[in-house]
Amino acid sequence: MVEQRQSAMQRIQVGLVGLVVVLLFVSIANMVLDRVTGSVDKASLPESSQATVVKEVPPDEPLAELGVTPVAKDGSGEKARTEAAPGTVQPR
């Protein structure tokens, strides 16, 4: 009976120590990541490099940027083909 209690207490102690160790590792990793992301702050960069930090936004209409528009198959499509979009060159 005494051995079962000692075994149970030892398991509880090992489990708690393991939990504390995991919490310690997570806390240290969080502090390291905070320092790394905090050191690359936009305010700490010189003005010339602040412009390069801006992320590019994907275009809303990629086909319109390429000058390509979908063509309908009915009669209204013929009218769309003959009229050029602004900034495009019509074939002759």
NUMI-174784 format. One record per atom (N, C-alpha, C): chain; atom name; x, y, z. Coordinates in steps of 0.001 Angstrom, whole numbers, plus 500000, padded with zeros to 6 digits. Example, Ala and Ser with C-alpha at 12.3 -4.5 7.8 and 13.67 -1.06 7.14 Angstrom:
<recs>
{rec "A" "N" {513190 494310 507800}}
{rec "A" "CA" {512300 495500 507800}}
{rec "A" "C" {513200 496700 507800}}
{rec "A" "N" {512850 497750 507080}}
{rec "A" "CA" {513670 498940 507140}}
{rec "A" "C" {512900 500030 507870}}
</recs>
This chain:
<recs>
{rec "A" "N" {500823 498807 500000}}
{rec "A" "CA" {500000 500000 500000}}
{rec "A" "C" {500869 501260 500000}}
{rec "A" "N" {501948 501228 500770}}
{rec "A" "CA" {502834 502378 500870}}
{rec "A" "C" {503533 502614 499534}}
{rec "A" "N" {503901 501561 498847}}
{rec "A" "CA" {504574 501691 497560}}
{rec "A" "C" {503658 502338 496512}}
{rec "A" "N" {502370 502062 496554}}
{rec "A" "CA" {501435 502650 495602}}
{rec "A" "C" {501331 504157 495822}}
{rec "A" "N" {501298 504579 497073}}
{rec "A" "CA" {501236 506016 497368}}
{rec "A" "C" {502511 506721 496927}}
{rec "A" "N" {503638 506107 497211}}
{rec "A" "CA" {504908 506709 496802}}
{rec "A" "C" {505002 506792 495282}}
{rec "A" "N" {504538 505759 494623}}
{rec "A" "CA" {504564 505745 493166}}
{rec "A" "C" {503641 506832 492610}}
{rec "A" "N" {502466 506973 493207}}
{rec "A" "CA" {501519 508003 492754}}
{rec "A" "C" {502094 509401 492993}}
{rec "A" "N" {502688 509620 494152}}
{rec "A" "CA" {503277 510931 494462}}
{rec "A" "C" {504432 511243 493504}}
{rec "A" "N" {505231 510223 493201}}
{rec "A" "CA" {506348 510436 492283}}
{rec "A" "C" {505826 510808 490886}}
{rec "A" "N" {504779 510148 490428}}
{rec "A" "CA" {504194 510467 489121}}
{rec "A" "C" {503648 511888 489091}}
{rec "A" "N" {502991 512298 490180}}
{rec "A" "CA" {502446 513661 490251}}
{rec "A" "C" {503584 514678 490223}}
{rec "A" "N" {504630 514419 490972}}
{rec "A" "CA" {505767 515332 491002}}
{rec "A" "C" {506431 515440 489629}}
{rec "A" "N" {506621 514318 488968}}
{rec "A" "CA" {507236 514336 487641}}
{rec "A" "C" {506344 515095 486665}}
{rec "A" "N" {505044 514894 486749}}
{rec "A" "CA" {504111 515600 485870}}
{rec "A" "C" {504143 517099 486097}}
{rec "A" "N" {504172 517516 487363}}
{rec "A" "CA" {504214 518950 487665}}
{rec "A" "C" {505535 519576 487226}}
{rec "A" "N" {506636 518877 487451}}
{rec "A" "CA" {507933 519395 487010}}
{rec "A" "C" {507961 519513 485488}}
{rec "A" "N" {507418 518524 484798}}
{rec "A" "CA" {507343 518590 483341}}
{rec "A" "C" {506497 519764 482869}}
{rec "A" "N" {505375 520009 483526}}
{rec "A" "CA" {504514 521140 483178}}
{rec "A" "C" {505232 522470 483385}}
{rec "A" "N" {505967 522595 484483}}
{rec "A" "CA" {506720 523823 484760}}
{rec "A" "C" {507813 524028 483713}}
{rec "A" "N" {508488 522964 483323}}
{rec "A" "CA" {509552 523069 482321}}
{rec "A" "C" {508965 523524 480974}}
{rec "A" "N" {507835 522956 480586}}
{rec "A" "CA" {507201 523354 479322}}
{rec "A" "C" {506784 524821 479381}}
{rec "A" "N" {506198 525250 480496}}
{rec "A" "CA" {505818 526662 480649}}
{rec "A" "C" {507040 527579 480570}}
{rec "A" "N" {508135 527157 481155}}
{rec "A" "CA" {509359 527945 481109}}
{rec "A" "C" {509870 528076 479672}}
{rec "A" "N" {509885 526977 478930}}
{rec "A" "CA" {510337 527027 477533}}
{rec "A" "C" {509442 527922 476681}}
{rec "A" "N" {508139 527828 476877}}
{rec "A" "CA" {507210 528659 476103}}
{rec "A" "C" {507407 530131 476443}}
{rec "A" "N" {507605 530448 477691}}
{rec "A" "CA" {507832 531836 478103}}
{rec "A" "C" {509121 532393 477497}}
{rec "A" "N" {510181 531605 477533}}
{rec "A" "CA" {511460 532054 476959}}
{rec "A" "C" {511332 532249 475454}}
{rec "A" "N" {510656 531321 474770}}
{rec "A" "CA" {510466 531457 473322}}
{rec "A" "C" {509635 532685 473001}}
{rec "A" "N" {508633 532974 473809}}
{rec "A" "CA" {507804 534162 473591}}
{rec "A" "C" {508614 535442 473762}}
{rec "A" "N" {509471 535479 474763}}
{rec "A" "CA" {510303 536665 474971}}
{rec "A" "C" {511280 536861 473815}}
{rec "A" "N" {511865 535783 473343}}
{rec "A" "CA" {512809 535882 472220}}
{rec "A" "C" {512094 536388 470975}}
{rec "A" "N" {510926 535847 470683}}
{rec "A" "CA" {510178 536289 469502}}
{rec "A" "C" {509734 537746 469628}}
{rec "A" "N" {509360 538169 470819}}
{rec "A" "CA" {508983 539577 471022}}
{rec "A" "C" {510172 540501 470765}}
{rec "A" "N" {511342 540109 471191}}
{rec "A" "CA" {512522 540941 470959}}
{rec "A" "C" {512889 541001 469489}}
{rec "A" "N" {512755 539889 468797}}
{rec "A" "CA" {513106 539854 467377}}
{rec "A" "C" {512146 540714 466578}}
{rec "A" "N" {510845 540582 466813}}
{rec "A" "CA" {509875 541388 466068}}
{rec "A" "C" {509896 542840 466515}}
{rec "A" "N" {510255 543099 467755}}
{rec "A" "CA" {510324 544471 468245}}
{rec "A" "C" {511531 545218 467699}}
{rec "A" "N" {512605 544512 467359}}
{rec "A" "CA" {513801 545176 466859}}
{rec "A" "C" {513650 545607 465407}}
{rec "A" "N" {512701 545033 464692}}
{rec "A" "CA" {512478 545397 463300}}
{rec "A" "C" {511222 546266 463229}}
{rec "A" "N" {511192 547273 464055}}
{rec "A" "CA" {510058 548190 464094}}
{rec "A" "C" {510240 549262 463033}}
{rec "A" "N" {509139 549727 462449}}
{rec "A" "CA" {509230 550735 461403}}
{rec "A" "C" {509810 552048 461932}}
{rec "A" "N" {509557 552360 463179}}
{rec "A" "CA" {510041 553615 463731}}
{rec "A" "C" {511556 553607 463897}}
{rec "A" "N" {512145 552464 464081}}
{rec "A" "CA" {513582 552395 464287}}
{rec "A" "C" {514362 552382 462977}}
{rec "A" "N" {513682 552215 461851}}
{rec "A" "CA" {514354 552193 460559}}
{rec "A" "C" {514568 553605 460034}}
{rec "A" "N" {515624 553853 459275}}
{rec "A" "CA" {515790 555167 458665}}
{rec "A" "C" {514704 555413 457622}}
{rec "A" "N" {514519 556682 457261}}
{rec "A" "CA" {513440 557057 456339}}
{rec "A" "C" {513574 556375 454987}}
{rec "A" "N" {514785 556213 454496}}
{rec "A" "CA" {514964 555632 453169}}
{rec "A" "C" {514523 554178 453123}}
{rec "A" "N" {514662 553447 454220}}
{rec "A" "CA" {514275 552047 454215}}
{rec "A" "C" {512830 551840 454640}}
{rec "A" "N" {512150 552886 455119}}
{rec "A" "CA" {510748 552748 455507}}
{rec "A" "C" {509865 552493 454300}}
{rec "A" "N" {510246 552999 453151}}
{rec "A" "CA" {509439 552801 451956}}
{rec "A" "C" {509487 551351 451499}}
{rec "A" "N" {510562 550655 451805}}
{rec "A" "CA" {510674 549267 451371}}
{rec "A" "C" {509902 548319 452277}}
{rec "A" "N" {509434 548780 453434}}
{rec "A" "CA" {508699 547936 454362}}
{rec "A" "C" {507260 547734 453898}}
{rec "A" "N" {506751 548618 453033}}
{rec "A" "CA" {505370 548554 452586}}
{rec "A" "C" {505135 547251 451823}}
{rec "A" "N" {504099 546524 452218}}
{rec "A" "CA" {503776 545272 451550}}
{rec "A" "C" {502940 545552 450311}}
{rec "A" "N" {503179 544766 449273}}
{rec "A" "CA" {502419 544928 448056}}
{rec "A" "C" {501059 544271 448221}}
{rec "A" "N" {500019 544991 447780}}
{rec "A" "CA" {498665 544480 447855}}
{rec "A" "C" {498345 543820 446518}}
{rec "A" "N" {497800 542609 446547}}
{rec "A" "CA" {497469 541965 445277}}
{rec "A" "C" {496392 542768 444547}}
{rec "A" "N" {496437 542811 443234}}
{rec "A" "CA" {495474 543616 442492}}
{rec "A" "C" {494064 543059 442637}}
{rec "A" "N" {493090 543982 442605}}
{rec "A" "CA" {491700 543575 442713}}
{rec "A" "C" {491222 542915 441421}}
{rec "A" "N" {491677 543445 440299}}
{rec "A" "CA" {491262 542922 439005}}
{rec "A" "C" {492498 542625 438156}}
{rec "A" "N" {493049 541432 438267}}
{rec "A" "CA" {494280 541137 437529}}
{rec "A" "C" {494083 541141 436016}}
{rec "A" "N" {492907 540742 435537}}
{rec "A" "CA" {492672 540754 434087}}
{rec "A" "C" {492630 542176 433553}}
{rec "A" "N" {492057 543096 434330}}
{rec "A" "CA" {491990 544486 433885}}
{rec "A" "C" {493385 545103 433824}}
{rec "A" "N" {494266 544716 434752}}
{rec "A" "CA" {495627 545240 434714}}
{rec "A" "C" {496386 544746 433495}}
{rec "A" "N" {496077 543529 433051}}
{rec "A" "CA" {496737 542997 431864}}
{rec "A" "C" {496110 543516 430575}}
{rec "A" "N" {494974 544176 430680}}
{rec "A" "CA" {494290 544680 429499}}
{rec "A" "C" {493466 543613 428818}}
{rec "A" "N" {493160 542550 429522}}
{rec "A" "CA" {492378 541455 428968}}
{rec "A" "C" {491011 541465 429636}}
{rec "A" "N" {489965 541386 428825}}
{rec "A" "CA" {488626 541306 429376}}
{rec "A" "C" {487921 540098 428778}}
{rec "A" "N" {487087 539435 429555}}
{rec "A" "CA" {486355 538298 429013}}
{rec "A" "C" {485353 538765 427961}}
{rec "A" "N" {485132 537941 426947}}
{rec "A" "CA" {484234 538295 425849}}
{rec "A" "C" {483027 537382 425902}}
{rec "A" "N" {481823 537994 425789}}
{rec "A" "CA" {480590 537214 425788}}
{rec "A" "C" {480392 536566 424424}}
{rec "A" "N" {479669 535463 424359}}
{rec "A" "CA" {479477 534742 423103}}
{rec "A" "C" {478256 535216 422332}}
{rec "A" "N" {477390 536021 422931}}
{rec "A" "CA" {476209 536488 422210}}
{rec "A" "C" {476551 537710 421354}}
{rec "A" "N" {475567 538383 420799}}
{rec "A" "CA" {475787 539512 419894}}
{rec "A" "C" {476455 540696 420562}}
{rec "A" "N" {476262 540846 421853}}
{rec "A" "CA" {476890 541981 422532}}
{rec "A" "C" {478405 541807 422604}}
{rec "A" "N" {478863 540574 422447}}
{rec "A" "CA" {480295 540307 422469}}
{rec "A" "C" {480997 540899 421263}}
{rec "A" "N" {480337 540912 420110}}
{rec "A" "CA" {480933 541499 418906}}
{rec "A" "C" {481168 542981 419108}}
{rec "A" "N" {480225 543644 419760}}
{rec "A" "CA" {480376 545076 420025}}
{rec "A" "C" {481558 545304 420970}}
{rec "A" "N" {481715 544417 421963}}
{rec "A" "CA" {482809 544560 422921}}
{rec "A" "C" {484155 544335 422249}}
{rec "A" "N" {484206 543451 421261}}
{rec "A" "CA" {485464 543200 420565}}
{rec "A" "C" {485896 544378 419710}}
{rec "A" "N" {484934 545077 419123}}
{rec "A" "CA" {485278 546181 418233}}
{rec "A" "C" {485685 547424 419002}}
{rec "A" "N" {485147 547580 420194}}
{rec "A" "CA" {485511 548744 421011}}
{rec "A" "C" {486715 548370 421870}}
{rec "A" "N" {487742 549158 421786}}
{rec "A" "CA" {488954 548878 422559}}
{rec "A" "C" {488841 549486 423939}}
{rec "A" "N" {489420 548825 424897}}
{rec "A" "CA" {489481 549374 426241}}
{rec "A" "C" {490507 550493 426242}}
{rec "A" "N" {490358 551464 427129}}
{rec "A" "CA" {491337 552563 427191}}
{rec "A" "C" {492737 552039 427472}}
{rec "A" "N" {493689 552511 426737}}
{rec "A" "CA" {495089 552121 426960}}
{rec "A" "C" {495496 550860 426227}}
{rec "A" "N" {494631 550290 425391}}
{rec "A" "CA" {495006 549093 424649}}
{rec "A" "C" {495132 549429 423182}}
{rec "A" "N" {495858 548600 422461}}
{rec "A" "CA" {496084 548815 421039}}
{rec "A" "C" {495235 547819 420254}}
{rec "A" "N" {494475 548330 419277}}
{rec "A" "CA" {493634 547450 418460}}
{rec "A" "C" {494461 546867 417324}}
{rec "A" "N" {494272 545582 417023}}
{rec "A" "CA" {494960 544994 415877}}
{rec "A" "C" {494354 545510 414577}}
{rec "A" "N" {495151 545604 413526}}
{rec "A" "CA" {494624 546119 412263}}
{rec "A" "C" {494563 545040 411251}}
</recs>
